[in-house]
Amino acid sequence: MTIAEAVRQIGVTQQTFYRWRKLYGGMQRSQLMRLKELEKENQRLRRAVSDLTLDKLILTEAARGNF
């Protein structure tokens, strides 16, 4: 199977395939799974920080009486 056939079968472009190969080419399956777990955890933590920052801003404005 050629690369063109493979990427067509999974529904991505050749450019995406080569970018993925450059990023993840030397990784083992366990390393890739750990990377995905860490990315998911990082996203969850970023969302938590942004929620807390927004809450802090709301409370600060409410304390000043600007509502």
C-alpha positions in Angstrom: 0.0 0.0 0.0 1.4 3.4 -0.9 1.3 6.4 1.4 -1.3 8.1 -0.8 -3.6 5.1 -0.5 -3.0 4.8 3.3 -3.8 8.5 4.0 -6.8 8.4 1.8 -8.1 5.4 3.7 -7.8 7.1 7.1 -9.1 10.4 5.7 -6.1 12.7 6.2 -3.9 14.6 3.8 -0.3 13.6 2.9 0.9 16.8 4.6 -0.8 15.7 7.8 0.8 12.3 7.6 4.3 13.7 7.1 3.7 16.2 10.0 2.6 13.3 12.3 5.5 11.2 11.2 7.9 14.0 12.0 6.3 14.6 15.5 5.7 11.0 16.5 7.9 8.9 14.2 10.5 7.8 16.8 8.1 7.2 19.6 7.0 3.8 20.9 3.3 3.1 21.4 3.6 3.4 25.2 5.3 6.8 24.9 2.6 8.0 22.5 -0.2 6.9 24.9 1.6 8.8 27.7 1.9 11.9 25.6 -1.8 11.8 24.8 -2.6 11.4 28.5 -0.4 14.4 29.4 -2.0 16.6 26.7 -5.4 15.7 28.0 -4.4 16.5 31.6 -2.8 19.8 30.5 -6.0 20.8 28.7 -8.0 20.0 31.8 -5.7 22.1 34.0 -5.7 25.0 31.6 -9.5 25.0 31.6 -9.5 24.9 35.5 -7.0 27.9 35.6 -9.1 29.9 33.2 -12.3 29.2 35.2 -10.6 30.3 38.4 -9.2 33.4 36.8 -12.6 34.4 35.5 -14.1 33.8 39.0 -11.4 36.0 40.5 -12.1 38.8 38.1 -15.8 38.6 38.8 -15.3 38.7 42.5 -12.9 41.6 42.3 -15.4 43.7 40.3 -18.2 42.8 42.7 -16.0 43.8 45.7 -15.4 47.2 44.0 -19.1 47.6 43.4 -18.8 47.8 39.6 -21.7 45.5 38.7 
